[in-house]
Amino acid sequence: MSASYPLQSLKAGNWFKLICGASFQDLPAIRTLVLAYALAGADCVDVAADPAVVTAAKEALNIAKKLVNNQKYPIFSQKRTLWLMVSLNDGEDPHFRKAYFDAQHCPSDCFHPCETICPPRAIIEIKRGSFGVLESRCYGCGRCISICPYQLVKTRSYLVSPKEMIPLIQRMGIDAIEIHTQVGRETQFKQLWQAIAPWISHLKLLSISCPDGCGLIEYLHYLYDIISPLPIPLIWQMDGRPMSGDIGKGSTHATIKLAQKVLNAQIPGFVQLAGGTNNHTVSKLREIGLLTPSISSTLVVSGIAYGSYARSVLSPIVRQLETQSINLNLQSVLEDQPDLLLKAFKIAKFIVLSLKSSKF
């Protein structure tokens, strides 16, 4: 496989993005995920617009570069460029929320299904018999809300403002931003765009993430008119079924259907999948001819973003490092453990190659 450069990958239709999560702030986990997928050949990593999170991600990227240059690890010999992306929103969005509940209201005989179902293990036993949400781990998937037998779980939503974003662009070397919006937010989007437009030329890429809805195509045309002319490449992120890629095969259908809808509208820009993407997504796209241009059609998907699925396959390694850190009372990092590093790399590499290699 040739060196993966982000813009080339978009044009070739094999762009791979890792989504750590707009609300995910578990720094050790983020560091591990970014390191593994950077070594595996990802083109972009999307993290929360939080200086501490960005610092952790950039540290992982620097470690990846050192490992590539280290003759001890010839398997990491390919030099790659990876873009760092942060997200903001123009209104309430499931990606920008945190779950919470008052453990004092939990009945003593509750079997805590919320703890079992939580993908990032954000619901933990704070003290004997008392559970709560570890805010840094929660990324807002909402699975605990519907499963609580007493309907005690609530969420807090928040907005990432341009004032928070601009310093990241200025001082921390952010390569791309993603705006999360929804049909019907013309006014909110326009206000947000007016605030960040002066800084767009400092970036390499703009992504707009939008779920399906009545009037979607008209809304996307409106957004395109607002942001044009754009000095950098544009991605339309089709968020089919947010934060569900680790649930099962069926979760990928919604994002593929949504991508077909937008591709047929032929709005300028690259189309990328997200929301429900997993190990079935690439094979399904190839089956229906949406990854490789054909004689009959040149309408193809340019890339795939993996979130919950990409995180879940590496969760055993993340947990092992976490356990070691607790037992040793110091942070255990992936690059200090060659066997674990190689294992994480192979897992991430398999997912990346499934998109980037024609052999799959």
C-alpha positions in Angstrom: 0.0 0.0 0.0 1.4 3.4 -1.0 1.7 6.2 1.5 -1.6 7.5 2.6 -1.9 11.3 2.3 -5.3 12.7 3.4 -6.3 14.6 0.3 -5.0 11.9 -2.0 -7.1 9.4 0.0 -10.2 11.5 -0.4 -9.7 11.7 -4.2 -9.0 7.9 -4.3 -12.1 7.0 -2.3 -10.2 5.4 0.6 -10.2 8.2 3.2 -10.2 6.8 6.7 -11.2 8.8 9.7 -11.1 7.8 13.4 -13.7 9.4 15.5 -12.7 9.6 19.1 -15.8 11.6 19.9 -16.8 15.2 20.3 -17.6 14.6 24.0 -15.0 12.0 24.8 -12.3 13.2 27.1 -10.6 10.1 28.5 -7.0 11.2 27.8 -5.2 7.9 28.2 -7.8 6.1 26.0 -7.5 8.9 23.3 -3.8 8.7 23.4 -3.9 4.9 22.8 -6.5 5.1 20.0 -4.7 7.8 18.1 -1.4 6.1 18.4 -2.7 2.8 17.1 -4.7 4.2 14.2 -2.0 6.7 13.2 0.5 3.8 12.9 -2.1 1.8 10.9 -2.5 4.5 8.3 -5.5 6.6 9.2 -5.9 9.9 7.3 -7.7 11.9 10.0 -8.6 11.7 13.7 -11.6 13.7 15.1 -11.3 14.7 18.8 -13.1 16.9 21.2 -12.5 20.7 21.0 -10.7 20.5 24.4 -7.0 21.7 24.7 -6.2 18.7 27.0 -7.7 16.3 24.4 -5.9 17.9 21.5 -2.6 17.8 23.5 -3.1 14.1 24.2 -3.8 13.4 20.5 -0.8 15.4 19.3 1.4 13.6 21.8 0.3 10.3 20.3 1.0 11.6 16.8 4.5 12.6 17.8 5.1 9.1 19.3 3.8 7.6 16.1 6.4 9.6 14.1 9.2 8.5 16.4 8.2 4.8 16.0 8.1 5.1 12.3 11.7 6.4 12.3 12.9 3.8 14.8 14.6 0.9 13.0 13.6 -1.4 15.9 10.1 -1.4 14.4 10.4 -1.9 10.6 6.7 -2.7 10.4 6.1 1.0 11.0 8.3 2.1 8.2 5.8 4.0 6.1 5.7 7.7 6.7 2.2 9.1 6.6 0.4 12.4 7.2 -2.6 12.5 9.5 -4.9 15.5 9.9 -6.2 16.4 13.3 -9.9 17.5 13.4 -12.1 19.0 16.1 -15.9 19.4 16.1 -18.3 22.2 16.9 -22.1 22.4 16.8 -24.8 25.0 15.9 -27.4 23.5 18.3 -28.3 20.6 20.4 -26.7 17.4 19.2 -26.3 13.9 20.6 -22.5 14.1 20.0 -22.3 17.1 22.4 -23.9 15.8 25.6 -23.1 14.0 28.8 -25.2 11.6 30.8 -25.8 12.1 34.5 -28.0 10.8 37.3 -28.2 11.2 41.1 -27.1 7.8 42.6 -29.0 8.6 45.8 -32.2 8.1 43.9 -31.2 4.6 42.7 -33.1 1.9 44.5 -30.9 -0.4 46.6 -32.1 -3.5 44.7 -31.3 -2.0 41.2 -29.2 -4.3 39.1 -27.6 -1.4 37.3 -28.2 -2.3 33.6 -26.8 1.2 32.8 -23.3 0.0 33.9 -23.5 -3.1 31.7 -24.6 -1.4 28.5 -22.3 1.6 28.7 -19.7 1.2 25.8 -16.9 3.3 27.3 -17.5 2.1 30.9 -18.4 5.6 32.0 -20.8 4.4 34.6 -18.8 3.1 37.5 -19.1 2.3 41.2 -18.0 5.5 42.9 -18.4 3.9 46.4 -19.7 0.6 47.6 -23.2 0.2 46.1 -23.3 3.7 44.7 -22.9 4.3 40.9 -22.3 7.4 38.9 -21.1 8.8 35.6 -17.4 9.4 35.0 -17.9 12.5 32.8 -14.6 12.3 30.9 -15.5 8.9 29.5 -19.1 9.6 28.5 -19.5 10.5 24.9 -23.3 10.8 24.8 -24.4 7.6 23.1 -27.6 7.6 25.2 -27.9 3.9 25.7 -28.2 4.2 29.4 -31.2 6.5 29.1 -33.6 4.0 27.6 -32.4 1.0 29.6 -32.7 2.6 33.1 -35.7 0.9 34.7 -36.5 4.0 36.8 -35.9 6.6 34.1 -33.3 8.4 36.3 -30.7 9.1 33.6 -30.7 12.6 32.1 -28.3 14.4 29.7 -26.6 17.8 29.7 -26.1 19.3 26.2 -23.5 22.0 25.4 -22.3 24.1 22.5 -18.7 24.4 21.4 -18.4 28.1 20.6 -16.1 29.7 18.0 -14.3 31.4 20.9 -13.2 28.0 22.1 -12.3 26.8 18.5 -10.3 29.7 17.3 -7.4 29.3 19.8 -7.1 25.7 18.9 -6.7 26.7 15.2 -4.3 29.5 16.1 -2.0 27.8 18.7 -2.5 24.1 18.5 -2.2 23.3 14.8 -5.6 22.0 14.1 -5.9 20.8 10.5 -9.7 20.6 10.1 -13.0 21.3 11.7 -16.3 19.6 11.5 -19.6 21.5 12.0 -22.5 19.4 13.3 -25.9 20.7 12.2 -29.4 19.5 11.5 -32.2 20.3 9.0 -33.9 23.6 9.9 -31.0 25.4 11.5 -30.4 27.9 8.7 -30.1 30.8 11.1 -27.9 29.1 13.6 -25.6 27.7 10.9 -25.3 31.1 9.3 -24.4 32.8 12.6 -21.8 30.1 13.3 -20.3 30.3 9.9 -19.9 34.1 10.0 -17.9 33.7 13.2 -15.5 31.0 11.9 -15.3 31.9 8.2 -12.3 34.3 8.7 -10.3 31.4 10.0 -11.1 28.8 7.3 -8.1 29.6 5.2 -5.9 28.5 8.1 -7.3 25.0 7.8 -6.8 22.1 5.3 -10.4 20.8 5.3 -14.0 21.5 6.3 -16.5 18.8 7.2 -20.2 19.3 7.7 -22.0 16.5 9.5 -25.8 16.2 9.2 -28.3 13.4 9.9 -31.2 12.7 7.5 -34.4 14.7 7.7 -37.3 16.1 5.7 -35.8 18.6 3.3 -32.2 17.4 3.7 -31.1 18.0 0.2 -32.5 21.5 0.1 -30.8 22.2 3.4 -27.4 21.0 2.2 -27.8 23.2 -0.9 -28.5 26.1 1.3 -25.4 25.3 3.4 -23.2 25.1 0.3 -24.4 28.5 -0.9 -23.6 30.0 2.5 -20.0 28.6 2.6 -19.1 29.2 -1.1 -16.6 30.0 -2.3 -14.6 27.7 -0.1 -10.8 27.8 -0.3 -10.4 24.3 1.1 -11.9 20.8 0.4 -15.3 20.0 1.7 -16.7 16.8 3.2 -20.4 16.0 3.7 -20.5 13.6 6.6 -23.5 11.4 6.4 -24.4 10.6 9.9 -26.8 7.7 9.4 -27.2 6.2 12.9 -25.0 8.0 15.4 -22.7 6.1 17.7 -24.1 2.6 16.8 -21.3 0.9 14.8 -20.6 -1.6 17.6 -24.2 -2.8 17.8 -24.4 -5.0 14.7 -24.5 -5.5 10.9 -27.8 -3.7 10.5 -26.5 -0.4 11.9 -24.6 0.4 8.7 -27.6 0.4 6.4 -28.9 3.9 7.5 -25.6 5.6 6.6 -25.3 3.9 3.3 -28.8 4.8 2.3 -28.2 8.4 3.4 -25.0 8.5 1.3 -26.8 7.3 -1.8 -29.4 10.1 -1.3 -26.8 12.8 -1.1 -24.6 11.4 -3.9 -27.6 11.4 -6.2 -28.1 15.1 -5.4 -24.6 15.8 -6.7 -23.9 18.6 -4.3 -20.2 19.7 -4.7 -17.9 18.1 -2.1 -16.8 14.7 -1.0 -19.3 12.3 0.7 -18.1 10.4 3.7 -20.0 7.8 5.8 -20.3 7.9 9.6 -22.9 6.7 12.2 -23.3 3.0 12.2 -20.1 2.2 10.3 -18.4 -1.2 11.2 -16.8 -4.2 9.7 -19.7 -4.8 7.3 -19.6 -1.3 5.8 -16.9 -1.7 3.2 -18.1 -5.0 1.9 -21.7 -3.6 1.5 -20.4 -0.5 -0.3 -18.4 -2.6 -2.7 -21.3 -4.9 -3.3 -23.5 -2.0 -4.5 -20.7 -0.3 -6.3 -20.3 2.8 -4.1 -16.6 2.6 -3.5 -15.1 2.2 -6.9 -16.2 4.3 -10.0 -17.8 2.2 -12.7 -18.6 2.8 -16.4 -22.2 3.3 -15.5 -21.6 5.7 -12.5 -19.0 7.9 -11.0 -21.0 8.6 -7.9 -19.0 7.0 -5.1 -18.3 7.4 -1.4 -14.9 9.1 -0.8 -14.3 7.7 2.7 -15.5 6.3 5.9 -15.4 7.5 9.5 -15.3 4.9 12.3 -16.3 5.8 15.8 -17.8 3.4 18.3 -16.7 0.3 16.3 -13.1 1.5 16.0 -13.0 2.3 19.7 -14.7 -1.0 20.7 -12.2 -3.3 19.0 -9.3 -1.7 20.9 -11.2 -1.5 24.2 -9.5 -4.6 25.7 -6.1 -3.0 25.2 -7.3 0.3 26.6 -8.6 -1.5 29.6 -5.4 -3.5 30.1 -3.4 -0.3 30.1 -5.8 1.3 32.5 -5.6 -1.7 34.9 -1.8 -1.6 34.8 -1.8 2.1 35.5 -4.0 1.6 38.6 -2.0 -1.3 39.9 1.4 0.5 39.3 0.1 3.9 40.4 1.5 5.5 37.2 0.3 5.9 33.7 1.0 2.8 31.6 1.5 3.8 27.9 1.2 1.7 24.8 4.6 2.5 23.3 6.4 1.1 26.3 4.9 -2.4 25.7 6.1 -3.8 22.4 3.8 -6.9 22.4 0.7 -4.8 23.2 1.7 -2.1 20.7 2.0 -4.7 17.9 -1.4 -6.2 18.9 -3.1 -2.8 18.8 -1.4 -2.0 15.5 -2.6 -5.2 13.9 -6.2 -4.7 15.0 -6.2 -1.1 13.7 -4.4 -2.1 10.5 -6.9 -4.7 9.6 -9.7 -2.1 9.8 -7.8 0.5 7.8 -6.7 -2.0 5.2 -10.3 -3.2 4.7 -11.0 0.2 3.2 -7.6 1.0 1.6 -6.7 -2.4 0.1 -8.4 -3.8 -3.1 -7.7 -7.3 -1.8 -10.5 -7.2 0.8 
